[in-house]
Amino acid sequence: MSTKQDDKQLRVLLIDDDPAEHILLQRKLQKADETSIELDYVADIGSAVDIVKAGGVDMVFLDNRLVPNNDFRETAPLLRQAGFVGPIGIISSDISGKYFEDFRDYGVDFKIGKDEIDASVIAFVVTEYTRDQLSETCSEDYL
Amino acid sequence: MLVTETALHLGPELERAVNRVDFFRLFKSLAGSNGFSHFGLTEIAGEEHGLSFQHVHALHNFPGAWFDDPKDPVIGAADPVAQYLQKASAPYLMDFRQTPSKVLLSSGAAAAVIVPLHAATGKRYGLIMVGGDAKEDHQALALIALDAALIFQRYFEVILSLDSISGLSDREIQIVRWTSEGKTSAEIAIILALSEHTVNSYIAAVLRKLHVVNRAQMVASAIRSGLIA
């Protein structure tokens, strides 16, 4: 199965109002030996919307609660409204809330607890969301 | 955050698992809570085949460096782990000092827990957990097998059983309908405020449900069966 990371570096945007999370994720990526990932960072959803509108972002890691916003149900749709069609993963110190059940209804692809993120989780997510899910016979051939 | 004891038996994480990332997290949590650093789940194919972790339904966190070809992680048919899963139906603690596994010895562990799993369709799967200090403990092994079976049952319901379910969800029908209008996956993603990956996941699920192989067949089949007008 081919993956996009065979071809180019993957640009991941981390949106988190705690700058320490950026440093932690950078370290985890280094540990995962993920040299194929370029990690960008912003602290608020407004800046994130500007960046995804500019294009070039392949995947977003979105902190569940960004001050002054509420939770991902308020922020993830803003990225979709900006035309972002890449995967959005919610990262949070607590993903046990009942409202996480419907994360896909808000345009979110996956959720991960911050304490669960390690080298193997990052490697799995990158592989999962960059591989071709549809066979060549299912390319947009009829258009 | 996963709370393992409750999550694996009765808790919400198991019930809330809806995609492969969630099941990756659950199996990883099962392995971690039993002291193992690595796990691998894959389908057991014929006797002449090994265990491929490149399989579409496989989940694993084995490092690529353990395998001859990191991009094609396979435990060969001659490996004792593959051979055990071919013939066994009971969980087993395999001691690598007696039966060395070429691939899994790379973990540095002396043993692995191997759990055969059975899908309702008759397909067989195997869960391997390695990288910990596994000890001969029948009660612990039985509990691991129970938890593994609970997670696998849910994995079957949510992901694997799509091969044998005929009905389409509302979201799937929406996507088939937009496809029939000539929209690409990226365009449908924008219309429905989803990712392109999610749209393609739905299309892949519909293809499996309708037993077709491309978008044109998918639309034709959906029209013929009255799923869309």
Boltz contact constraints between the chains, C-beta under 6 A:
constraints:
  - contact:
      token1: [A, 80]
      token2: [B, 193]
      max_distance: 6.0
  - contact:
      token1: [A, 83]
      token2: [B, 190]
      max_distance: 6.0
  - contact:
      token1: [A, 85]
      token2: [B, 186]
      max_distance: 6.0
  - contact:
      token1: [A, 85]
      token2: [B, 189]
      max_distance: 6.0
  - contact:
      token1: [A, 85]
      token2: [B, 195]
      max_distance: 6.0
  - contact:
      token1: [A, 85]
      token2: [B, 196]
      max_distance: 6.0
  - contact:
      token1: [A, 86]
      token2: [B, 195]
      max_distance: 6.0
  - contact:
      token1: [A, 87]
      token2: [B, 195]
      max_distance: 6.0
  - contact:
      token1: [A, 87]
      token2: [B, 197]
      max_distance: 6.0
  - contact:
      token1: [A, 94]
      token2: [B, 1]
      max_distance: 6.0
  - contact:
      token1: [A, 101]
      token2: [B, 16]
      max_distance: 6.0
  - contact:
      token1: [A, 107]
      token2: [B, 193]
      max_distance: 6.0
  - contact:
      token1: [A, 107]
      token2: [B, 194]
      max_distance: 6.0
  - contact:
      token1: [A, 109]
      token2: [B, 195]
      max_distance: 6.0
  - contact:
      token1: [A, 109]
      token2: [B, 198]
      max_distance: 6.0
  - contact:
      token1: [A, 110]
      token2: [B, 21]
      max_distance: 6.0
  - contact:
      token1: [A, 113]
      token2: [B, 1]
      max_distance: 6.0
  - contact:
      token1: [A, 115]
      token2: [B, 1]
      max_distance: 6.0
  - contact:
      token1: [A, 120]
      token2: [B, 61]
      max_distance: 6.0
  - contact:
      token1: [A, 124]
      token2: [B, 24]
      max_distance: 6.0
  - contact:
      token1: [A, 129]
      token2: [B, 197]
      max_distance: 6.0
  - contact:
      token1: [A, 133]
      token2: [B, 200]
      max_distance: 6.0
  - contact:
      token1: [A, 133]
      token2: [B, 204]
      max_distance: 6.0
  - contact:
      token1: [A, 134]
      token2: [B, 200]
      max_distance: 6.0
  - contact:
      token1: [A, 134]
      token2: [B, 204]
      max_distance: 6.0
  - contact:
      token1: [A, 137]
      token2: [B, 213]
      max_distance: 6.0
  - contact:
      token1: [A, 137]
      token2: [B, 214]
      max_distance: 6.0
  - contact:
      token1: [A, 138]
      token2: [B, 214]
      max_distance: 6.0
  - contact:
      token1: [A, 138]
      token2: [B, 215]
      max_distance: 6.0
  - contact:
      token1: [A, 140]
      token2: [B, 184]
      max_distance: 6.0
  - contact:
      token1: [A, 142]
      token2: [B, 215]
      max_distance: 6.0
  - contact:
      token1: [A, 142]
      token2: [B, 216]
      max_distance: 6.0
